[in-house]
Amino acid sequence: MSINSETKILGIIGNPLTHSLSPIMHNKALEDLGLNYVYVPFPVEKHRLHEVVQALRVLGIAGVNVTIPFKEEIVKYLDDLSDEARACRAVNVVKNRQGRLEGHNTDGPGFMAALKEAGITPGGWKTVVLGAGGAARAIAYQLARAKVRNLTLVNRTLGKAQQLAAFIQCQTGVRTRALGWNGDAVKQAVCEADLLVNTTSIGMFPRGEEMPPLDPEWFKPELVVSDVVYNPVETRLLAVARRRGLRTVDGVGMFIHQGALALEIFTGVKAPVSLMREVVMHRLGEASRL
Ligand code: ATR
């Protein structure tokens, strides 16, 4: 990489960023494309987001990814929002367009691209989404737009699932209901489901032995199980599903595709998806599974 007076700066803002794979993934992709950009991590203290947004303008930073805990808070500081970002009330990509900061959300489309890559088209399916946070909102919204038959949101905090369910149903007309973790209704929803998506952090490194409190006996043979957690690549939930012969979609696909879509927004150039996957899998110590 050679940095010169024309080099444009991209980056990621979040806290913590120590384990983020975005810098290495994006830098390899930018290098491969021969683009004069550099992508750097910007760890940001929780109360300093507003100053950081001003700095993006002042320094003419070309764009940033936004991650935990700023995806929702940053919305109020931006000039324009894409339809997706407005619907999700969350932003994971900010593009600096001649001084105007434009917010996008590529998490939901990234998830849908990963499903598509696995040959899965969920239109007409019964779906269960575990969690009701930012990732759940982005994914549930996209699934509803893809015209799933129904959506059941299961969350530890029932009120959050209820709010999200009302929002999705009102925006898309898809029948959406909210459940807490306990009770027979969860069992029934999972037994009937064609697609189950974990959007919670259950099973994420270093607590890889955990899995959502569901009985695998409830899974029907046609069920597709997906997890947004990508470290480990095969979460306990996915391992259990695979051992039962079910189709699974891991979180790496969503991570790579949200990144590829972000890179395309930043640069206007098609992202090298296979290279990005190779870099991420290598970093996750899973190169043998490529
Ligand atoms: P993200 O943007 O990654 O979705 P988030 O908005 O903080 O992150 O949401 C995390 C989700 O994981 C929430 O649905 C959270 O449940 P609560 O709404 O009850 O907090 C869920 N979650 C995290 N850890 C969990 C655990 N140990 N058991 C059950 N749910 C958990």
Boltz pocket constraint, residues with backbone or C-beta under 6 A from the ligand:
constraints:
  - pocket:
      binder: B
      contacts: [[A, 130], [A, 131], [A, 132], [A, 133], [A, 134], [A, 135], [A, 136], [A, 155], [A, 156], [A, 157], [A, 160], [A, 199], [A, 200], [A, 201], [A, 202]]
      max_distance: 6.0
